[in-house]
Amino acid sequence: MTQYSFLQLAAEALAPHRRVPALKQSELKSRYDVVIVGGGGHGLATAYYLAREHGITDIAVIERGWLGGGNTGRNTTIVRADYLLSGNVPFFGHALGMWGGLSRELNFNVMFSPRGYLDLAHSEGQFDHFTRRANVLSLNGIGARMVDVEELRRLEPALSIGSAAPVPVLGGLVQDGAGTARHDAVAWGYARGAARLGVDIVQGCEVLGFDIEGNSLRGVKTSAGSIRTDTAVVSVAGNSSRVAEMAGLELPIESYAVQAFVSEPLKPILHRVTNMNLGFAYASQTDKGEIVMGGNLEPLASYAQRGSPLRISELSAKLAHILPFLSRSRLMRVWGGIADITTDGSALVGPSPVSGLHLNAGWGYSGFKATPAAGWCMAHSVATGKVHPLIEPFGYERFASGAFLDEGGSGPYPWLH
Ligand SMILES: Cc1cc2nc3c(=O)[nH]c(=O)nc-3n(C[C@H](O)[C@H](O)[C@H](O)COP(=O)(O)OP(=O)(O)OC[C@H]3O[C@@H](n4cnc5c(N)ncnc54)[C@H](O)[C@@H]3O)c2cc1C
């Protein structure tokens, strides 16, 4: 290893010419083996795994805005795998397993923090349901356990529990290996990794249509010109129906704004990501001390990337029932993203009816945790022509056959039920 003196190190650090851009700006070519529409975590992860796992590097990632400017940089960073149905459990278990090694693999700190995830049970019915969920997860080798009220008090002393508490809490499901990760670092880590393997990443370029001959993809039309390609992946959360429509596809998806908000920084008080199941509201504490909060979608479908103050006040009031200290802390920021929700609440991933056009959509407000595994599986499907078994249950055809993946209850979208 090269040895540097203190003076050499200081000179290196201060020299202006040493500042290299994190990512080279790519010029769009007129032809690619694969075009990926959308420079969020999913699109970038797909490009990275296509290049690293399958040696396909003639790829363009086309992003109409900036990297991670969609839902990837707007989510509440929760990474968990507390699913119940056999179509979801293996995929999300695999996804959770990928987070632990991601910083090392990308040589980019994604700040994965397996601090634990807690799903509170407020009734005997919910307690039974979570027990079933914990058993299913354990049987599939994915860590999860039930805790009673005594243990909850020990794990999270700030929770309001007991006869004087405004809402009943009977216990909860704990997933110790779940937690949070730094959302924009995930986009940047995959972008840098993909670019180093030769992938072109083009920002500020919008996909406006597709060239389709017969039933086969022949090209992609962008605001910077047309590209010839036989293979494209649409990975545009929040805009999936509109982009799919450009290829003549109607998706079983509605889009809703979903908001998140943070408090001022507080001393460490909330150790796990904590989900309240009277309605849907959750909170976690960042390393800076802010409490990050989120919950239900806005009630009306729209493409607005913002929501109403009413939803914020409703969610904060709910959370203050179990975390009373919140009622005395100030909110600092509120923001919104757009979630694409399928009719059964699960993702829509795989080949589309147009040959060569693949869809990676419908992750709603739970797709951040899926980022590494979705990219990995999508890359496998595109490179080999065979849908990866982990994403087979997310296929387009289930909406015609009726083989829905309807993960309700306290799954992704409790309000669907
Ligand atoms: C407020 C909020 C909280 C959330 N919390 C969580 C959470 O805690 N945990 C979790 O797992 N998930 C969460 N999610 C969901 C998660 O953020 C998304 O499912 C995930 O980030 C989707 O990633 P993506 O790469 O598919 O999409 P995005 O990051 O949205 O990327 C899609 C990109 O496509 C681009 N694009 C769109 N149209 C075009 C076009 N025509 N041409 C070119 N580019 C285009 C967009 O500009 C965008 O950058 C949350 C979402 C929101 C909004």
PDBQT file of the ligand as one rigid body, heavy atoms in Angstrom, charges set to zero:
ROOT
HETATM    1  C1  LIG A 501     -43.568   9.134   0.872  1.00  0.00    +0.000 C 
HETATM    2  C2  LIG A 501     -43.142   7.736   0.490  1.00  0.00    +0.000 A 
HETATM    3  C3  LIG A 501     -42.696   6.868   1.463  1.00  0.00    +0.000 A 
HETATM    4  C4  LIG A 501     -42.265   5.590   1.125  1.00  0.00    +0.000 A 
HETATM    5  N1  LIG A 501     -41.717   4.801   2.097  1.00  0.00    +0.000 NA
HETATM    6  C5  LIG A 501     -41.205   3.594   1.773  1.00  0.00    +0.000 A 
HETATM    7  C6  LIG A 501     -40.537   2.826   2.760  1.00  0.00    +0.000 A 
HETATM    8  O1  LIG A 501     -40.359   3.264   3.900  1.00  0.00    +0.000 OA
HETATM    9  N2  LIG A 501     -40.056   1.591   2.411  1.00  0.00    +0.000 N 
HETATM   10  C7  LIG A 501     -40.223   1.100   1.157  1.00  0.00    +0.000 A 
HETATM   11  O2  LIG A 501     -39.823  -0.047   0.912  1.00  0.00    +0.000 OA
HETATM   12  N3  LIG A 501     -40.811   1.838   0.174  1.00  0.00    +0.000 NA
HETATM   13  C8  LIG A 501     -41.291   3.077   0.440  1.00  0.00    +0.000 A 
HETATM   14  N4  LIG A 501     -41.868   3.857  -0.540  1.00  0.00    +0.000 N 
HETATM   15  C9  LIG A 501     -41.959   3.322  -1.909  1.00  0.00    +0.000 C 
HETATM   16  C10 LIG A 501     -40.617   3.427  -2.633  1.00  0.00    +0.000 C 
HETATM   17  O3  LIG A 501     -40.071   4.718  -2.499  1.00  0.00    +0.000 OA
HETATM   18  C11 LIG A 501     -40.790   3.106  -4.111  1.00  0.00    +0.000 C 
HETATM   19  O4  LIG A 501     -41.545   1.912  -4.273  1.00  0.00    +0.000 OA
HETATM   20  C12 LIG A 501     -39.432   2.892  -4.780  1.00  0.00    +0.000 C 
HETATM   21  O5  LIG A 501     -38.524   3.891  -4.396  1.00  0.00    +0.000 OA
HETATM   22  C13 LIG A 501     -39.608   2.901  -6.272  1.00  0.00    +0.000 C 
HETATM   23  O6  LIG A 501     -38.327   2.972  -6.863  1.00  0.00    +0.000 OA
HETATM   24  P1  LIG A 501     -38.211   3.107  -8.429  1.00  0.00    +0.000 P 
HETATM   25  O7  LIG A 501     -36.781   3.117  -8.755  1.00  0.00    +0.000 OA
HETATM   26  O8  LIG A 501     -39.086   2.086  -9.062  1.00  0.00    +0.000 OA
HETATM   27  O9  LIG A 501     -38.930   4.509  -8.732  1.00  0.00    +0.000 OA
HETATM   28  P2  LIG A 501     -38.437   6.012  -8.661  1.00  0.00    +0.000 P 
HETATM   29  O10 LIG A 501     -37.383   6.236  -7.667  1.00  0.00    +0.000 OA
HETATM   30  O11 LIG A 501     -39.686   6.840  -8.559  1.00  0.00    +0.000 OA
HETATM   31  O12 LIG A 501     -37.780   6.212 -10.080  1.00  0.00    +0.000 OA
HETATM   32  C14 LIG A 501     -38.526   6.290 -11.267  1.00  0.00    +0.000 C 
HETATM   33  C15 LIG A 501     -37.879   7.358 -12.132  1.00  0.00    +0.000 C 
HETATM   34  O13 LIG A 501     -38.490   7.349 -13.419  1.00  0.00    +0.000 OA
HETATM   35  C16 LIG A 501     -38.420   8.654 -13.916  1.00  0.00    +0.000 C 
HETATM   36  N5  LIG A 501     -39.375   8.779 -15.023  1.00  0.00    +0.000 N 
HETATM   37  C17 LIG A 501     -40.717   8.793 -14.961  1.00  0.00    +0.000 A 
HETATM   38  N6  LIG A 501     -41.246   8.924 -16.185  1.00  0.00    +0.000 NA
HETATM   39  C18 LIG A 501     -40.195   8.981 -17.045  1.00  0.00    +0.000 A 
HETATM   40  C19 LIG A 501     -40.096   9.126 -18.453  1.00  0.00    +0.000 A 
HETATM   41  N7  LIG A 501     -41.171   9.214 -19.244  1.00  0.00    +0.000 N 
HETATM   42  N8  LIG A 501     -38.857   9.150 -19.019  1.00  0.00    +0.000 NA
HETATM   43  C20 LIG A 501     -37.738   9.039 -18.235  1.00  0.00    +0.000 A 
HETATM   44  N9  LIG A 501     -37.787   8.928 -16.904  1.00  0.00    +0.000 NA
HETATM   45  C21 LIG A 501     -39.003   8.883 -16.319  1.00  0.00    +0.000 A 
HETATM   46  C22 LIG A 501     -38.732   9.524 -12.715  1.00  0.00    +0.000 C 
HETATM   47  O14 LIG A 501     -38.252  10.836 -12.879  1.00  0.00    +0.000 OA
HETATM   48  C23 LIG A 501     -38.047   8.769 -11.584  1.00  0.00    +0.000 C 
HETATM   49  O15 LIG A 501     -36.768   9.294 -11.253  1.00  0.00    +0.000 OA
HETATM   50  C24 LIG A 501     -42.326   5.140  -0.228  1.00  0.00    +0.000 A 
HETATM   51  C25 LIG A 501     -42.795   6.015  -1.208  1.00  0.00    +0.000 A 
HETATM   52  C26 LIG A 501     -43.182   7.300  -0.870  1.00  0.00    +0.000 A 
HETATM   53  C27 LIG A 501     -43.640   8.237  -1.950  1.00  0.00    +0.000 C 
ENDROOT
TORSDOF 0
